[in-house]
Amino acid sequence: MATQREVSPEQQAVEQGLVDAVVASFDTCPDSRLKELMVSLVRHLHAFIREVRLTEREWAAAIEFLTLAGHITDDVRQEFILLSDTLGASMQTINVNNQAYQGATEATVFGPFFVADSPPIEAGGDLSFGAPGEPCWVEGTVTGTDGKPLAGARIEIWEADEDGLYDVQYDAGKRAARGHLFSADDGGYRFWGLTPTPYPIPNDGPVGAMLDAVGRSPLRASHLHFMVSHEEARTLVTHIFPEDDPIGRKDTVFGVKDSLIKRFERQPAGTPTPDGRVVDGAWSRVRFDIVLAPAGV
């Protein structure tokens, strides 16, 4: 493969001339931010093409890959989010837009399976709604970085069942293993969910084929999704991960952060539950205290 240093000065001038022409085409863009994005995109894209000496066959394969990603995307499945996730682009965008602030809980990837119309549950309610899996008691508080409780914070939770599937993967209208509730006056919250288990991202499409081609696993580390919002705070999208998870840092979307690894304590069958619920078999419990950064930071 030729490198840029092996390209003749004449050829380099031809290639650079095209870059300059494309960049100049945005000179009259009335939106300064859009112009900045497009110019930077063009410079980096052309730099990639020139660095790897992209062949026309490879370019055609890339176009076909993106075409297939578009064809498989629908109201339930978003293949382009999967692509962004598996390339680390989603996680890097989150890092850039959720900078550390005075001990606020860290953010991680949104994922492709959030839906806006999750059912409400009461404090201590069960959001599994019949989804299969081991019961898990989740509790904690929502506070600001000043330590003061944030009452009325909306807490959205969603997760896969023990078979590694989300409700919408069974039926677009189904709602199970997801719900929302609000923090109490003291910032507290509690609910029953499912003990998280590892599962593969949807890998029957172009992103799965890409992972297979490069020798990467499609498995996600076990996790429980949260989105927490409050009028006085920056909205947080995050997960928590069991500390003994077999996938751990090999998470295919690079979403695991040390601060989000929590101890899910396994409880043998017959162990009394915090709310007196009778559980048939073993269950687990975890505490997750959520700290929200102030709005606007």
C-alpha positions, 0 to 999 in steps of 0.5 A: 500500500502506498503511503502519502510520502510515496506519492509524487509532489505532482499527485499530492498537489492534485489531491490538495487542490481538490481539498481546497476546492471543496473547502472553498465551496462552503465560503458563502455558508450563512451558518458559521457553525455549520460551515465549521462542521462541514469544513472540518469534516471535509478536511478529515475525510479527505485526509483519511482517503489520502492516508490509506490510499482508499481504493475505488472498490473499498469506497464502493463497499463503504457505500454499500455498507451505509446503504444496508444500514439505512435499509435495516433501520426502522422505528425500532432499530437504529443501525446508525446508532449501533455503528456510532456506538461500536466505533466509540463515536457515541461515547466520545460525543458524550465525553465531550458534552458531559464534562466532569463537574464536582462529583456529578454522576458520569454519563454513558451511551444512550443506546438504540432502545429508549422509547419515550412512552414508558409506563409510570410506576409508584415508588417501590413498583415493579417495572418488569411488567412480566419480562423474564429475569431474576428480580432486582431491588434498586434504590438510591437518592437523587441529589445535586452536586451540593448534596441537597436532595432533588425532589421530583426528578424524573427517573427513566429506567429500561433494560433487556430481559434475561434473554438479552432482548428489549420489549420493542424487539418482540413487538414495537408496541410492547412495554416491559422492563422499562418505566419511570418514576419520580424522586421523593422529597428526600431525593429517594427512589426505589423500584423492582427491576431485573438483574442485568445480564450480558447480551449481544447488540443486534448483530444480524445486519451490517454492523454485526458483519463489520464486528465479525470481519474485524474479530470483535464480539457483539456483546454488551456488558450487563447494565441497567439504563437510567435517564434522570432529569430535573429542571435545576439540573443537567439531564443525565443518561447513564448505566450501572454495571455489575462489578462481577460482569464477565464482559466488563471493559470488553463492552462492545460500545465502550460504555463502561466507566469505573464509577458506574460499576456497582455491587449487585448483592445476590440474595439467596431464595427465602431472604426477606425483601426490603418491602416485604414482597415474596420472591420465588427464588433468588434475587439481587439488590443494588444501591445507586446514588445519583448526583446531577450537575447543575443546568447549564454546565 
